[in-house]
Amino acid sequence: MRRLVVLAVVAVLVASCKGGYSFTGGDVGNAKTLSVEAFGNRADLINPMLAQRFTTELQAVMVRQTPLSLVSREGDLQFSGAVVEYSVRSEAPAANDQVGQSRLNMSVEVIFVNTLDDSKSFTQRFSAFRNFPASTDLRSVEDALVEELVSELSDKIFNRALVQW
């Protein structure tokens, strides 16, 4: 009997939550849909699959962490932008004037439009990087590093747009 009372109370509490909060803490307000336009690639160093990979991951993060439906365009919440930096540079010195670490950098410029509350809209650049041994050929680690960068950037964008961190 006690268990039924607890379940009933929980059910009433869940049903009474009409705010647009997801279980991950994102505030979607009254939004029902989201759209993520295909991101372009304006970086000097081109990875042919990077923009598509980023777009797909951003869509997946938004769908996975919100109750919103993904639509092809004109969602209540709209994401667009481009990869603006994808570069490798020498980072950490090692013995004998050699380079010990290389750094893969990735930056995306995001335009977020909240059609229901323009005060939450923004345009912002998000960046992430990963270091790898300079003695390692980028091609041998690039897929794994890109996966980490794309995931980190998608999470940063989610947090900025819907958690307002």
N, C-alpha and C positions, 0 to 999 in steps of 0.2 A: 504494500500500500504506500509506504513511504517513497519507494522508488517511483511509483506512478505520479505522486505529487511533485517530486523533483523534475521528472520528465515534462510534466505539464507546465511547470514554471519556466523551464528552459525553452520549451516550445513557444510560450507566450512572449518571452523576452526576445527570442530570435525573430518571431513574426512582427514584433513591434519596432524592430530596428528598420526604419524607413530611410535612414541616411544612406549615402552612397559609399559606404566604407567596405572595402574588401577584407578578407581575413588576413591579408598581408600588411594591412595598415594604410593602403592607398585610398585617398579620398577622391572618388569619381563624381561626387555631387549627384546631380540628376541625370548625368550622361548615361546613355544606353549603348552608344556605338563609338568605335574609334577607327581611324584610318591611318595607315602608314604608307605614304607614297614611296616609290622606289627611290632610294638615295642615289645621288650621282657620285662620281669620283673625280675630284679636281686636284688630287695629290700629284706631285711631280713624279714620284715613283709609283708605277701602276701595278697593282696586283689585280688581274682581270676579274676575279671572283669576289673581291673584297666588298664592294658596295652591295652586291646581291646578298652576300652572306650576312652583312650587317643588317640589311633591311629585314631579312627573314628572322634573325635573332631578336630584333627589336619587336617585331610582330608577335613572336612566340612569348617573350617576356610579358608584354602587355596583356595578351590573352590569358596566359597562365596565372597572372597575379591580379587580375581584375574580373569582375562579372560582365565586362563589356563584350559586345559582339563586334567582330572585325568586319568592316565593310570596305569595299574597294576605294571609295573616295567620299569626301564630305561627311565624315563622322562628326559626332559631337565633340570629340577630341581628335585633333589632327596633328600628325607628325610628318615633317618633311625635312630635307636638308641634303648634305653632301659630306663625303669623306674629303677633308681638306688637307690632311697631312698623313703621309705614310712614308717613313724614312728610317734609315739605319745610320747610326753614327758611332764612332769610337767613344767609349765612356770612361773606363777605369785603367789607369796605368799599371803595368806589371814590371817585373824586373827587366833590366837591360833595355830600357826605353821602348819596351814592347807594349802593345795594347792588350789588356787582360780581359776586358769586357766590351761587348758591343750592345747597343740599345736600339730596339725596334720601337718606334713611336707611332702612335695613331691618334688622329684628332678628327672629330666630326663636328660640323656646325649643324645645330638642330633648330628648326622653327617649330614651336609648339603653339597651336591655336586651340584655345578652349572656347568654343562657340557659345557656351552657356554662361561663362564668366570670364570676360576678357582680361580682368585684372590678374588672372593666373597664366595668361599667355606669355611666352618669352622667346627670344632668340639667344642662343648661348653656344659656346664652343666647349666641348668635352674632350679631354685627353687622357690617354693611358699609355704605359710603356712596359716593356719587359726587357730585362737584360739576359744575355746569353754569352757563353765563352767566345771570345774573339777568334779562337782557333776553330770554331764550328762554322761550317758553311750555312748561311741563312736558309737555303733551300731545304736543308735537312731538319730544321726546327720550325720553319715558318708556319706550317699548318697548325701545329699545337699552340704556338705563340699567338697567332691570329685568333684562334678559338677563344683563348683566354682574354685577349684584348676586346673582342667583340662582346663577350659576355659581360665583362666589367663595365664597358661603356653603356651597354643596354640597361644594366642595373642602375648606373648613375643617372641616366635619363629618366627611368621610371621614378627613382627617388625624387628627383628635382620636379618632375611634372605632377606627381600624384601624392608624394609624401611631404613635399615642400621642405626638404632638408637643405 
